[in-house]
Amino acid sequence: MVYFGRRMRRLLVLFVCLLAVLCVYRKWVLSSDISQNDKPIIVKVNSNDIPQSPEVKTKESDHDFQIHDVDEARKRIRELEGKLRELEARIPNKFPDVKFLGYRARKRILVTGGAGFVGSHLVDKLMIEGHEVIVADNFFTGSKRNVEHWIGHENFELIHHDIVNPLFIEVDEIYHLASPASPPHYMYNPVKTIKTNTVGTINMLGLARRVGARVLIASTSEVYGDPEVHPQPETYWGHVNPIGPRACYDEGKRVAETLSYAYAKQEKVAVRVARIFNTYGPRMHMNDGRVVSNFILQALRNETITVYGHGKQTRSFQYVSDLVDGLVVLMASNYSQPVNLGNPIEHTIDEFAVLIRKVVGGNSKIKRVAAVEDDPQRRKPDITRARVNLGWEPKVSLEEGLRKTIEYFHKELLRSSHGQRNFYSPEGSKEPHPLWPGATDHGNHLR
């Protein structure tokens, strides 16, 4: 019993000693950490900010190391941002919703001038319907911004190409829209305009013949010139000045139609010809020099609205979504004769100026200036063929279309950087594109 008591006392003493040693060791470790943390750290910064301080070196475990300065930290941040961008690039983009078509229903469709005003809206519609779309554009008047929301999609391909040069691809349908359409643009290089509408059209018709594709030629109401028949039916041959300032475009389109029907007769190419009347809408070129864009910009800037001539000239304007619907229906039809696609509601230029000023607001004055040479005095389509053979007619009212167009132009004028997007979701997509959270879906694919 005595022996057992001695053993217990010894164990107790040993336990107390161990406890004391542990306490001393813990206190020493803490004091060492505190002393190291209390050492002053001097950080080197740019000399532009404050005077440069000497670098501080510490020694730990016999290894010297230099404390990172602000420039080094910025370098590391840039490296991390680069790695994040690489990771983000691997994440698939979220595109507008598109239909799924089986291999029998899905078509490979070429759209020349597909990055332009009308072309980009046509691309939106075809993509939403689930087709594979190839855009060929030289970006003279088109812009990558008009189709950038499709770049990277498995059904979309963008080719930087001038159709004056041959293009060798496999397609089922061709929408030939490539050509400058506004007077300042097509008169800037009249020879190039003629070549685009003649040599370019030959190349597209030749491609259609080689691969057995159907081709739609985008003609224009300008083939009627300054018409002596009102409204203008497709049977009217026109009243065109062949050597006037507009002749490079007017006659170029007339030759394009002639080529189309020559290929149809001789080479059995399935052709469709759309004579497009005045069209407007978002994604119009800001300085295309035509009535709607000129009046909207002048009204938004509270400048004087300039009317060329006496202001009694008439025009019939259609919204771009109506035109795109007409092009798609015409391509799918079996009707091969030229078809007018336009709005039969006629307005004078003065009426347009007053209406746009009213919608925009402001106190812009309306001023008449000298008339433009060969400016058509009356322009109104007879769309009987389109109604009877295609079941097509415009749906969007002038007031509704102008509001959407003015909203687009207003946002464009407010842009101060490339990153500020003015994006309209294509028709059929349920949500605005994620790259532009402020975008809204206006119910129409916009050009």
C-alpha positions in Angstrom: 0.0 0.0 0.0 2.9 2.4 0.9 4.6 1.4 -2.4 1.5 2.2 -4.3 1.2 5.6 -2.7 4.8 6.5 -3.6 4.2 5.5 -7.2 1.1 7.8 -7.4 3.1 10.8 -6.0 5.9 10.3 -8.5 3.4 10.2 -11.4 1.7 13.3 -10.1 4.9 15.2 -9.9 5.9 14.1 -13.4 2.5 15.2 -14.7 2.9 18.7 -13.1 6.4 19.0 -14.6 5.2 18.2 -18.1 2.3 20.6 -17.7 4.7 23.4 -16.7 7.0 22.7 -19.6 4.1 22.8 -22.1 2.9 26.1 -20.6 6.4 27.6 -20.9 6.8 26.4 -24.5 3.4 27.8 -25.6 4.2 31.1 -24.1 7.5 31.2 -26.0 5.9 30.3 -29.3 3.3 33.0 -28.9 5.8 35.7 -28.0 8.0 34.7 -31.0 5.0 35.0 -33.4 4.1 38.4 -32.0 7.6 39.7 -32.2 7.8 38.6 -35.9 4.4 40.2 -36.7 5.5 43.4 -35.0 8.4 43.9 -37.3 7.8 47.0 -39.5 7.1 46.2 -43.2 8.0 48.9 -45.7 6.3 48.6 -49.1 7.8 50.0 -52.2 5.2 52.0 -54.3 5.4 54.0 -57.5 7.5 57.1 -57.3 4.6 59.1 -58.8 2.5 58.5 -55.6 4.9 58.9 -52.6 8.7 59.0 -52.1 10.2 55.6 -52.6 11.0 53.7 -49.4 13.9 51.2 -49.0 13.0 47.6 -49.4 12.9 45.4 -46.3 14.3 41.9 -46.1 13.6 39.4 -43.4 15.2 36.1 -42.7 13.3 33.0 -41.9 14.6 29.4 -41.9 17.8 30.6 -43.5 16.0 31.6 -46.7 15.9 35.3 -47.7 12.9 36.7 -49.5 11.8 40.1 -50.8 8.4 41.6 -49.8 6.3 42.2 -52.9 5.7 45.9 -53.9 2.6 47.5 -55.4 3.9 47.0 -59.0 4.4 43.4 -58.4 1.0 43.1 -56.9 -0.5 44.7 -60.0 1.4 42.3 -62.2 0.0 39.3 -60.3 -3.5 40.8 -60.6 -3.1 41.1 -64.3 -1.9 37.5 -64.5 -5.0 36.3 -62.5 -7.3 38.4 -64.8 -5.7 36.7 -67.8 -6.3 33.3 -66.4 -9.9 34.2 -65.6 -10.4 35.3 -69.2 -9.1 32.0 -70.4 -11.5 30.2 -68.2 -14.4 32.3 -69.3 -13.5 31.7 -72.9 -13.9 28.0 -72.3 -17.5 28.5 -71.0 -20.0 28.2 -73.9 -21.8 31.5 -74.8 -25.5 31.8 -74.1 -27.2 32.5 -77.4 -30.8 33.5 -78.2 -33.1 30.5 -78.2 -33.3 28.7 -81.6 -35.4 25.9 -82.8 -34.0 22.5 -83.4 -34.4 21.2 -86.9 -33.6 17.7 -88.1 -31.1 17.2 -91.0 -34.0 17.0 -93.5 -35.6 20.3 -92.5 -32.4 22.2 -91.7 -30.9 24.2 -94.6 -27.5 25.7 -95.2 -28.3 29.3 -96.2 -25.8 32.0 -97.6 -26.7 35.6 -96.9 -24.5 38.0 -98.8 -24.5 41.4 -97.1 -25.7 39.6 -94.0 -24.0 42.1 -91.6 -25.9 45.0 -93.0 -29.2 46.6 -92.1 -31.7 44.2 -93.7 -29.3 41.3 -93.9 -28.7 41.1 -90.1 -32.4 41.0 -89.4 -32.8 38.3 -92.0 -29.9 36.3 -90.3 -31.7 36.7 -87.0 -34.9 35.2 -88.4 -33.2 32.3 -90.2 -31.1 31.5 -87.1 -34.1 31.5 -84.8 -35.8 29.1 -87.2 -32.9 26.6 -86.7 -31.1 26.9 -90.1 -27.3 27.0 -90.6 -26.5 30.5 -91.8 -23.3 31.7 -93.6 -22.8 35.4 -93.8 -20.5 36.9 -96.5 -19.8 40.6 -96.1 -17.0 43.0 -97.0 -18.2 45.4 -94.2 -18.3 48.5 -96.5 -21.7 49.5 -95.0 -22.2 46.4 -92.8 -21.0 46.0 -89.2 -19.9 43.0 -87.1 -21.9 44.5 -84.3 -25.1 43.6 -86.2 -24.4 39.9 -86.0 -22.0 39.5 -83.1 -24.6 37.9 -80.9 -24.4 34.8 -83.2 -20.6 34.6 -83.4 -19.6 31.2 -81.9 -22.9 29.5 -82.5 -22.6 26.1 -84.1 -25.1 27.1 -86.8 -23.4 30.4 -87.7 -20.4 31.3 -89.8 -19.1 34.8 -90.8 -16.9 35.2 -93.8 -15.1 38.5 -94.7 -15.6 38.3 -98.4 -16.3 40.6 -101.3 -18.8 38.8 -103.7 -17.2 40.5 -106.7 -14.8 37.6 -106.2 -16.1 34.0 -106.6 -17.1 32.1 -103.5 -16.9 28.3 -103.4 -19.1 26.8 -100.7 -22.0 24.3 -100.5 -25.4 25.8 -99.7 -29.1 25.1 -100.3 -30.3 28.7 -100.6 -28.8 32.1 -101.3 -30.1 35.5 -100.3 -28.2 38.0 -102.4 -28.5 41.2 -100.5 -24.9 42.6 -100.9 -24.9 46.2 -102.3 -24.8 49.7 -100.8 -28.4 50.9 -100.8 -28.3 54.6 -99.8 -27.4 57.4 -102.3 -24.3 58.6 -100.4 -22.9 55.1 -100.2 -23.5 53.8 -103.7 -22.5 57.1 -105.3 -19.2 57.1 -103.3 -17.8 54.5 -105.6 -20.2 54.1 -108.6 -18.0 51.6 -110.5 -17.8 49.4 -107.4 -21.6 49.6 -107.0 -22.1 48.5 -110.6 -19.6 45.6 -110.2 -21.3 44.4 -107.0 -24.7 44.3 -108.7 -23.4 42.7 -112.0 -20.3 40.7 -111.4 -21.3 39.9 -107.9 -24.7 38.7 -109.1 -23.1 36.6 -111.8 -21.0 34.9 -109.0 -24.0 34.2 -106.9 -26.0 32.8 -109.8 -23.0 30.7 -110.9 -22.7 29.3 -107.3 -26.5 28.5 -107.3 -26.1 26.7 -110.7 -23.1 24.7 -109.5 -24.7 23.5 -106.2 -28.3 23.4 -107.3 -29.4 26.2 -104.8 -32.3 28.5 -105.0 -31.3 32.2 -105.1 -33.3 35.3 -104.1 -32.1 38.6 -105.7 -32.7 41.7 -103.6 -33.7 44.2 -106.3 -35.1 47.7 -105.5 -37.9 50.1 -106.2 -35.3 52.3 -107.9 -35.7 50.1 -111.0 -38.9 52.2 -111.6 -36.8 55.4 -111.5 -39.0 58.6 -111.4 -42.2 56.7 -112.2 -44.9 57.9 -114.6 -47.3 55.2 -113.4 -48.7 55.4 -109.8 -48.7 53.2 -107.8 -46.0 51.1 -109.4 -47.0 47.5 -110.4 -44.3 44.9 -111.3 -45.4 45.1 -114.9 -44.2 48.7 -115.2 -40.9 49.0 -117.0 -39.7 52.2 -115.3 -38.5 55.7 -116.1 -34.8 55.7 -115.4 -32.0 58.1 -116.3 -29.2 55.8 -117.5 -26.4 58.4 -117.0 -27.7 60.2 -113.9 -26.0 60.1 -110.4 -28.3 57.3 -109.3 -27.7 55.2 -112.5 -24.9 53.1 -111.0 -27.5 51.6 -108.5 -30.7 51.8 -110.6 -29.2 50.3 -113.7 -27.0 47.8 -111.7 -30.2 46.4 -110.2 -32.0 46.3 -113.5 -29.1 44.3 -115.0 -29.1 42.0 -111.9 -32.8 41.2 -112.7 -31.9 40.5 -116.3 -29.1 38.2 -115.3 -31.4 36.3 -112.9 -33.9 35.5 -115.6 -31.2 34.7 -118.1 -29.8 32.1 -115.7 -33.3 30.8 -115.0 -34.0 30.3 -118.7 -30.6 29.0 -119.8 -29.3 27.2 -116.7 -32.6 26.3 -115.0 -31.6 28.1 -111.8 -34.5 28.7 -109.4 -34.6 32.5 -108.9 -36.7 34.8 -106.8 -36.7 38.6 -107.3 -37.8 41.0 -104.6 -38.2 44.7 -105.4 -37.7 46.3 -102.1 -39.3 49.7 -101.3 -38.1 52.2 -98.6 -37.3 50.3 -95.4 -36.4 51.6 -91.9 -35.8 50.3 -88.4 -33.0 49.8 -85.8 -29.5 49.1 -87.1 -29.9 51.5 -89.9 -26.7 53.2 -90.8 -26.5 56.5 -88.9 -25.3 58.5 -91.8 -27.0 56.7 -94.7 -28.4 60.0 -95.9 -32.0 58.9 -96.4 -35.2 60.5 -95.1 -35.9 58.6 -91.9 -32.3 58.5 -90.5 -31.7 62.2 -91.4 -34.9 63.4 -89.8 -34.5 61.3 -86.7 -30.9 62.4 -86.1 -31.7 66.1 -86.7 -34.8 65.9 -84.3 -32.8 64.1 -81.6 -30.1 66.8 -81.7 -32.7 69.5 -81.8 -31.3 70.7 -85.1 -33.2 72.1 -88.1 -34.9 69.3 -90.1 -33.9 69.8 -93.7 -36.4 68.8 -96.4 -35.0 68.5 -100.0 -37.2 70.2 -102.5 -40.8 71.2 -102.1 -41.6 68.5 -99.6 -44.6 67.2 -101.5 -42.7 64.1 -102.8 -44.2 60.9 -101.5 -42.7 57.8 -100.0 -44.0 54.5 -98.6 -41.9 53.2 -95.7 -42.1 49.7 -94.3 -40.6 48.4 -91.1 -37.7 46.0 -91.4 -39.4 43.0 -89.8 -42.2 43.2 -92.4 -39.6 43.1 -95.2 -37.8 40.2 -93.7 -41.0 38.2 -93.4 -41.7 38.9 -97.1 -38.3 37.8 -98.2 -38.6 34.5 -96.3 -42.1 33.8 -97.7 -41.0 34.7 -101.2 -38.0 32.3 -101.0 -40.2 29.5 -99.9 -42.8 30.1 -102.6 -43.1 28.7 -106.1 -43.6 32.2 -107.6 -40.7 33.3 -109.8 -41.8 36.7 -111.2 -40.6 40.0 -109.6 -42.6 40.9 -106.4 -42.9 44.3 -104.8 -42.2 44.3 -101.1 -43.2 47.6 -99.5 -45.9 49.5 -97.6 -48.7 50.8 -99.8 -49.5 53.6 -97.3 -48.2 56.8 -98.9 -46.9 59.9 -97.0 -45.4 63.1 -98.1 -41.9 64.1 -97.0 -43.4 67.0 -95.1 -45.7 64.6 -93.2 -42.7 62.5 -92.2 -40.8 65.5 -90.9 -43.8 66.6 -88.8 -44.5 63.1 -87.5 -40.9 62.4 -86.5 -40.6 65.8 -84.7 -43.8 64.9 -82.8 -42.6 61.5 -81.7 -39.1 62.8 -80.8 -40.3 66.0 -79.2 -38.3 69.2 -79.1 -38.5 72.4 -81.1 -36.7 71.5 -84.3 -37.6 73.8 -87.2 -38.4 72.4 -90.6 -36.5 74.0 -93.5 -36.6 73.4 -97.3 -33.4 73.2 -99.2 -32.5 72.6 -102.9 -33.8 69.4 -104.4 -31.6 66.5 -105.2 -31.0 65.5 -108.9 -33.2 62.7 -110.2 -35.1 62.5 -106.9 -38.3 60.5 -107.5 -41.4 62.5 -106.9 -43.8 59.7 -106.1 -43.1 56.2 -104.8 -45.8 53.7 -103.8 -45.9 50.0 -104.4 -48.7 48.0 -105.8 -48.5 44.8 -103.6 -51.3 42.9 -105.3 -48.8 40.1 -106.3 -47.5 39.8 -102.8 -51.0 39.6 -101.3 -52.4 37.1 -103.8 -49.3 34.8 -104.4 -47.6 35.1 -101.0 -50.3 36.1 -98.6 -48.0 38.9 -97.4 -48.6 42.5 -96.4 -47.1 44.9 -93.9 -48.2 44.6 -90.3 -46.2 47.2 -88.3 -47.7 50.7 -88.2 -45.6 53.7 -89.0 -45.9 55.2 -85.5 -44.9 51.9 -83.8 -41.9 51.4 -86.2 -40.7 55.0 -85.8 -40.8 54.7 -81.9 -38.6 51.6 -82.0 -36.2 53.2 -84.5 -36.0 56.5 -82.6 -35.3 54.6 -79.4 -32.4 52.8 -81.2 -30.9 56.0 -82.6 -31.3 57.7 -79.2 -29.3 55.0 -77.5 -26.7 55.1 -80.2 -26.2 58.9 -79.7 -25.7 58.3 -75.9 -23.0 55.8 -76.4 -19.6 57.0 -75.3 -17.6 53.7 -75.5 -17.5 50.6 -77.6 -18.6 48.5 -74.7 -21.9 50.3 -74.3 -24.2 48.1 -76.4 -27.4 49.0 -78.1 -28.7 45.6 -78.7 -32.1 44.3 -79.7 -32.9 40.6 -79.1 -33.9 38.8 -82.3 -37.6 37.9 -82.7 -38.4 34.7 -81.0 -35.8 34.9 -78.2 -37.3 34.9 -74.8 -34.6 36.9 -73.0 -32.2 39.7 -73.8 -28.7 38.6 -74.7 -26.7 38.1 -71.5 -23.8 40.3 -72.8 -26.1 43.3 -72.7 -28.2 43.1 -69.5 -30.0 46.4 -70.4 -31.3 45.1 -73.7 -35.0 44.6 -74.1 -36.9 42.4 -76.5 -39.1 44.6 -78.7 -40.8 41.7 -80.4 -39.1 42.2 -83.7 -35.8 41.1 -85.1 -34.1 44.4 -85.8 -31.5 45.3 -88.3 
